[in-house]
Amino acid sequence: MSVRILDVREITQPISSPIRNAYIDFTRMTTSLVAVVTDAVRDGRRVVGYGFNSNGRYGQGGLIRERFAPRILEADPASLLDDAGANLDPDRIWAAMMQNEKPGGHGERSVAVGTIDMAVWDAVAKIAGQPLFRLLAERHGVQADPRVFVYAAGGYYYPGKDFSQLRAEMRSYLDRGYTVVKMKIGGEPIDQDRARIEAVLTEIGSQARLAVDANGRFDLETAIAYAKMLRAYDLFWYEEAGDPLDYQLQAALAEFYPNPMATGENLFSHQDSRNLLRHGGMRPDRDWLQFDCALSYGLCEYQRTLKAVRDAGWSPRRCIPHGGHQMSLNIAAGLGLGGNESYPDLFQPYGGFPDGVRVEDGHITMPDLPGIGFEGKSDLFRVMRALAE
């Protein structure tokens, strides 16, 4: 019995907060929530796949409703099925969405497509009756590993936030089982950021490692000045010093910063990822790649990105995606990535893990929930179910 997509629904919702990083504030931040409604029934319920885009990029309702959802709904339903005709084929759906799209220009449309793609994969795994991470491992002929490294992202600039509050925030992450924490830099003068870093390092001591994130704020001179300051500390990484497409800046930093660096969350295609690996001076023995499938055309494209990673001589274990969502957790567990970002307190209900999942020694263990596992996170699923119904 074949499967048919009945509807693709989108709603743009606020995930606003008074926090800021070095580049933007989040007072008007939104996300798109998508439901792909099918006629398949599993365990007495209609199968609906869900997806949303990561924080930092705004909701994509216009592109989804006007361009990409109609292409799916107007396609011959049989053209969207796998060879057996028993399930949807994510790659064929992706190709339908990308009809009449010129190459290049990997901006907002990559976010719109990635959001729908997440919902499609959720539906596909549910129809197959499997957690997505196990379905991915099976398709790639590898062994799934349900235990995934996660780190706590926070340390944002916040009105009135002093050192004691910053230290208390980082302490709370350690108390919840994290062994790596991340904070923002670049939003204050370098001496102030140095004092913030030292306050956090004093708080976490030997219990955890600290990563810092400049969110692409620096020109080369400033990036180097920070590199010289930061190399005095044993940091987990120095993240996104300059503009994400300034590969020459990234390459130059290696001359001044011998410790690990990280970037890639604002590269939205396998071509851009490949250019970073060709020209960005990234070092496969120590640096980290942060490509986020929800912002970069989805998992169909992410598999091409992982091929580019391997072709460049890198291990997928050097990939720790941005975004803090369950989709990347499934990819990490199924395809052997190095871990995933986590937002313990921010961008809720979209961040975090299914209910009952706890961080232990910096890792979580994936539950065996069909699909991506959204149904296991009660606050998130309430929002999703309202859209589907």
PyMOL commands that set and color helices and strands:
alter all, ss='L'
color gray80, all
select helices_A, chain A and resi 61-74+77-80+90-97+108-128+132-140+163-175+190-204+220-230+247-253+270-279+293-295+298-311+316-318+326-335+374-376+378-388
alter helices_A, ss='H'
color red, helices_A
select strands_A, chain A and resi 5-14+30-42+45-52+147-153+180-184+209-213+237-239+261-263+288-289+340-342+363-365
alter strands_A, ss='S'
color yellow, strands_A
deselect
rebuild
show_as cartoon
